[in-house]
């Protein structure tokens, strides 16, 4: 997974690191993180193959429902009552 770009939000840049720690995956210095100002830009980047996106369920749901994104796995990261889902183009 760390071979792929990890796409996230500038508003919550620590979510990927928290998720990786939760799974016991050591972050490598070569891991490439890209953060976006907008969740919609984040998901469009994943749709266009720029990497794997961490998503807020309520916002990413339309992308999952219409098949533009799909679940990579079912592990979720809850932080400050925000439910996140890992998604991939």
GIGI-V515001 format. One record per pair of residues at least 12 apart in sequence whose C-alpha atoms are under 8 Angstrom apart, sorted by the first residue. I is the first residue (numbers start at 0). J is the second residue. If there is no record, write none. Layout:
BEGIN
<<I	J> <I	J>>
END
This chain:
BEGIN
<<1	26> <1	27> <1	30> <1	31> <2	30> <3	30> <3	31> <3	50> <3	51> <4	30> <4	31> <4	32> <4	33> <4	49> <4	50> <4	51> <5	30> <5	31> <5	32> <5	33> <5	50> <5	51> <5	52> <5	53> <6	32> <6	33> <6	34> <6	35> <6	41> <6	45> <6	50> <6	51> <6	52> <6	53> <7	32> <7	33> <7	34> <7	35> <7	41> <7	52> <7	53> <7	54> <8	34> <8	35> <8	36> <8	37> <8	38> <8	41> <9	34> <9	35> <9	36> <10	36> <12	34> <14	53> <14	76> <15	53> <17	76> <18	75> <18	76> <38	54> <38	58> <42	54> <42	59> <42	62> <45	68> <45	87> <45	88> <46	67> <46	68> <46	87> <46	88> <47	88> <48	88> <50	87> <50	88> <51	85> <51	86> <51	87> <51	88> <52	85> <52	86> <52	87> <53	83> <53	84> <53	85> <53	86> <54	83> <54	84> <54	85> <54	86> <55	81> <55	82> <55	83> <55	84> <56	82> <56	83> <56	84> <67	88> <68	86> <68	87> <68	88> <69	86> <69	87> <69	88> <70	84> <70	85> <70	86> <70	87> <71	85> <71	86> <71	87> <72	85> <72	86> <73	85>>
END
